[in-house]
Amino acid sequence: MIKSTLFLIRIFAAWCALLFLAVALWSSLPGIGQFEAPIVLACMITAALVVTGAISHLRRVRLIAGRVDGETLGNRQRRQIEIPFEAGEAFDLLDAAIRELPHVEQVRSARDSLQVSAKVARPNPYGNYALGRWNPLQWFGTPRNQLSATVTPNHDSGSVTLICEPESPAWTDLFRVDDGTNLENAEAISRAITRRVAERRRNEKAAAVQTAVEKELTVARLSLLHAQVEPHFLYNTLASAQLLTRSDAQRADEMLGHLIQYLRHSLPRTQDEMSTLGAELERALAYLEILKIRMGPRLEVQVDVPETLRATPLPPMMLQTLVENAIKHGLEPRTGGGTVWIRARAGDDGVAITVADDGDGFNAATSGTGIGLKNVRERLQLRYGERAALAVVANFPAGVAATLTVPAAADADTAGARSHG
């Protein structure tokens, strides 16, 4: 109540001083100065308009802010808003919020300096002003507001300084009220920023939930892959070993030894446990040795994996998937068979592991469903993000080459810890 009374007294006192000056000037005019009735009537009408306009301003400010104090009553509003995003993202969010403000016009933004300014038409919340252009409350300033906003970069956020004010000098505030329009603009921009930040957080949360679901599905598929050995492969291997026991007991014994080695490396692991390139290579070689006994001279294997790289962390079954693809879709369909190459090289981007064959290549009849490669890509993304990749290209002069690129040992540990953090 005290703030409202002081506000009314300040406005009324400023107008009384102005009207006193007007009366003094009128009285000094020769001829018409002796007629006091016109100037007195004008002063009374002006005083009535001033008081009613100020009271309307008080009531509207109370409706908008729910309170009346020095901060809400002012024609010029300042807000300090913290946006929990990097300065560039905070600027984009602020710029979008200002451009959606009702009655906004002449928006000027400079992303390099992180500044936005705009003009805002000032609506009259009560329709047309009484007496129109003859209303003395319309004689000071222009019926338009303006705003300026600056983003100050912090460590991991942007601090917005927002100023909403009339497009007129500060001295006009002594005589004119803005009917709470600048308060409304400042509140509207603050709400828009809050809503956009909350929407961004919801989207991030939804994306995190989606990623977690995808990871669970991928882990489930991996667990299933670990828990089962392909029935046809196991059946064919045991059938071949049984047949060899009648004609070549030594080769049958070798085949069973390789099968034991393969099965030992195929035991299920915990979902977060990593294997190594060396362990995965032993599993793949056991698999290939079994196939060499079954396929005979139709299959050749060449391995070039330096000992220094065999400790490279590698998700289980990835190398095996690439080797199985080379056999099933590249060499087995060919009558003459072919060669499988496994090689590894260290580079600036990590360790590149390549499985290549000289089989049928990208033949639609033998290309398969792509589920195995899709599973590998999903697991790489979940484990390493953008730091790992799978590239599948045509091999020259025939066949396919699939290359896994994964971080080296120290980098892989860091990436793995971050993916589970």
N, C-alpha and C positions, 0 to 999 in steps of 0.2 A: 504494500500500500504506500509506503514512504517513497519507494522508487517511482511509482506511478505519479504521485503528487509532485515530486521534484521534476519529473519529466514534463508534466503539464505546465508547471511554473516556468521552466526554462523556455519552452516554446512560446508561451504567452508573453513572457518578459521581452523576448527578442522582437516579437511582433509589436508590442506596445512601444518599444523604442523606435521601430520603423514608422509606426503610425503617428507617433509624436512628431517625428521629423516631417512626415507628410502634412500634418496639420500646420506646423510652423511654416512650411513652404507655401501652403494654400493661403494662410493668413497674410503672407507678404505680397501676394499677387494683387496688383492695383485693380480696382473695380469689383472683381468677383470675390476678393478675399473677405469682404464684409458679410457674405452669405455663408453662414456656418452650417446650415442644415445639410447641404450635400456632403460635405466632408465628414460630418458627424455620422450621417447615415452610412456612408461608405465604411467608416471605421467600425461601426457596430456590426455591419454585415461581415466584414473581414474577421473581426474577433470571433463571431459565432462560427464561421467556417473553420477558423484555426482550431478552436476548442473541439468542435465535432470531429474534425479530421484527426486530431491528436488522440481523442478517445477511441475512434475507430482503429487507429494504429495499435493502441494498447490492447484492445479486445482481440484483434487478429493475431498479435504476437502471442497472447496467452493461448489462443486456439492452436497455434503452430507448435510452440515450444512447451506448453503446459505450465509455464512460469513467466514471470515478468521481473527482469533484473537488468543491470547495466549492460550485460553481454547481449541479451536478446533484444533489447529496445533499440540498439544502435542501427543506423542505416548501413554501416560498414561492418561486415562479418569476416572473421579470420578463423581458419581451422588448421590444425596440425594433425595430419592423418598418417599413420604408419602402415605401409603395405608390405607384407612379408615375402616380397619377391625381389629379384634382382632389379636394379634401377631401370633398365630398358623395358622389362616386362611391366613394372609398376607404371612407367610412362604410358605404355600402350593401353593399359587398363584405365588410367586416368583420362586419357584422350577420348576413349570410347564412351566413358561415363559422361563427359562434358558434351560430346556431340549428340547424345540422346536427351539432353536437357530440353524441356519444352520452351519454345520461343527463342531458341539459341540461333545466332547468326554470326557471320564473319569470324569463324573459328580459325585461328592461326596457331600452328604447332611447329615446334622445332625440336626434332628428336635428339640432335647432337647436344643442344644446350638444355634439354629436358624441360622445356617451357611451353605452356599453352596459354593462350588468351582468347577471349571471345566477348561478343556483345550479346546481351539478352534483352529482348523487348519486355517492357514492364506492363503486364496486364493490370487492368483495374478490377479488383475482385468484387466491386460493388456496381459495376456497369459504368455509365458515363459520369464524370464529375459534375457536381452542381455548378451551374453558370458557365460550364465549358471553359473556353479560353479566357473568360472574364474572371474566373476563379483565381484569387490572388495566390492560392497555394500552388498554382501551375506556373507562376512567374519566375521561379528560381530553378535552374537546372533543366535537364531534358528528361522526357519520360522513357528512359532506357537505363538499364543496368549494365555493368561489365564485370568480368571476372578474370583473374590471372592465377595460374598455378605453376609451381616449380617443384621438381623432384630432386631431392638431395640424396646422392648415393651413400648408403652405409655399407657395413661389411657384407651383409647378405639380405638387405632389404632396401626399400626406398621410402624416404620421408617426404610427404607432400605438404607444401605450404599453400593453402588455398585462400584467396581473398575475393570476396564478393562485395561490390560497392556500387553506388550510383555513378552514372557517367556525368558527374558534375563536381566542382570543387568542394572541398570539405566544409567551407564556411556556409554552404547552402543547407547543411544539416541543422543549422540553428533555426531555419524557417520552414523546412519541409520534411515530411516523413515519407518513407517508402512503402508503407502498409505491409511491412514484413516480407516484402518480395525477395530481398537479399538473404534474409534469414532462411526463407523457403528454398532458395537456390543452393545455399550452403548445405542445408540438411538433405536436399535431394541428391547432391553429388556424394555426400558422405554415405547415404543409404545405398546408392548405386555401386560405390566401391566395395562396401561391405557385402552386398549381394554377389558381386562378381568374384570376390575372394572366396566366399563360401561355396559358390558354384565350382570354382577351380578346385577347392579342397574336395568337394564331393566327387568330381571327375577323377581326381588323383586316387581317392579311396576306392572308387569303382574299378579303376585300372589296376590298382594293387590287388584287389579281390580277384579280378579276372586273371591276373598273372599267377596268383596263388593257385587258382583252380586249374589253370593250364599246367602248372608245375606238378600238381597232384596227379593229373591225368597222365602226364609224361612219365612220372615216377611209377605210376601203376603199370603203364605199358612196359617200362623197363623191368620192373619186378617180375612181370609175367614172362618177359623174354629171358630173364635169368633163371626162372624157376622151371622152364621147360626146355628140353632139347628136341629139335625138330624130329617128329616121329619117323618120317621117311628116311632121314639121314641115319638115325640110330638103327632102324630096321635094316636098311641096306648095308650098313657097316657090319652089324652082327651076322647078317646072312652071308656077306662076303667072307668074313672070318671063318664061319662054319664051313664054307665051301673050301677055303684054303687049307683047313686042317687036314683034309683028305689028300691034298696034292702037294702042299708046300707049308709044312707046319711052322717053319721059321718066319715066313712072311705073315702067316696068321698071327703069330705071337707079336710081331712088330705092329700089326694093325691094332691089336687089342691094347698094346702099350700106348700107342698114340691116342686111342679112344679114352683110355684112363686119364692121360694127360689133358685131353680136351675137356672131359667131364670135371676134373678137378678145378680147372680154371673157370668153369661155367657155374660153379656153386653161387647161389644168390648172395649179394652183398647188401649192406644197409644202404638206404636211399642216398645218403650223403657221402658214402665212402668212395674215394677215388682209387683207380688202378694206376698202373704205369705203362708206358709204351713197351717196356720190356716184357711185362706180364701179358699184355694183350698180344704182343708178337708171338710169344710162346703158344698161346691158345690158337692163334691163326695158323701157325706153322703145324701144330698137331692136326688141325682140321685139314690142311693141305696135304700133309703126309698120308693121311687116310685116303684122300682122293687120289693121290699119286699111285697108291697101291691098287685102287679100284680102276683108275683110268689108264694106268700104265704109261707108255711113252707119249700119250696124248696130252699130258700135262707137264709143264715145266714151271719151276718156281725160282725166281731170282730175288735175293734179299740184300739190301744195302742200307743197313741201319747202324750208324756208329754207336759204339758202346757208351760214349759220353752222353748220348741222347736217350738212352733206354730208361733213365730215371725220370724222364719227363712225365708229369702227372697227366693222365688221360682218363676220361669217363669210360667205364667198362662197356664192352660190346660194340664200341664204335668202329674200331678197326675190323672186328669180325664181320660187322654188317657190310662194310665195303668189300671185303674179301669174298663173302658169300654172293654179293651182287655180281662181282666179276666172274665167278664160276657159273652161277645159275643163268645169268642173262647174257654172258659173253662167250664162255668156252664150252659148256656142256652141250648147247644146241649144235655146235660145229662138229662135223665128223672127224676133222683133223685135230681138234683140240686147240691148244695154244699155250701161251706163257702168261704167268701172273708175276708182276713186279711189285715189290714192296720196298720203298725207300723213304728215308727221312733226312731232312737238312735243316740246319739252324740258320735263321735270317734275322733281319732287323725287326720284323713283325712277330717273331716267335719261332716255333718249330713247325715246319711243313711236312706232313706225312702223306705220301702218295701211294695209292693202290691203282695200278694200271693193268690192262690186258690188251691182247691183240685179237679179240673175238669179234662178234657180230656188230658191235657198236650200237648206235641208237636205232636199233631195228624194232619197229612197232610190234612185231610178233613176239619179241623176247624181252621187251623193255620192262615188263612187270608193272606193278601198281604204283610204285614210288613211295609206299608207306615207310619202308626202311630208311630212305634218305630223308623223308620228312621228319621222322622221329629223331634222326641225328641232328638235323638243323634246329629243331625245337630244344633239344637238350643243350646244344651249344649256346643258344640264345639265353636260356635260363641260367646256365652255369657261368658263362663268360660275358654275356651281353655283346657289345660290338667288337670285342677283342678277339673273337674267334670266328671262323667262317668255313664253309664247305663249298668247294667249286668242283663241278662235274663238267668235263669238256671232252671232246672227241680226241682220241689218241691217234698219232700218226705212225704208220699209214692206215692202221685199222684198230678198232676197239675203243675203249673208254678209259679216261684217267680221272680219278676222284682224289682231290687233295683236301686234307684237313689242315687248317692252320690254327694252332692253339698257343697260348702263352708259354714261355719257358718256365722252368721249375719254380723260381722265386715269384715271378709274376702270376703264375697260375694259383699259387697259395693265396696271394693277395686278392685276386679276383674271386676265388671261391669263398673267402671269408666275407667279402663285401656282398656276394649274392645271397648269403645266408644271414646277413646282419639285419 
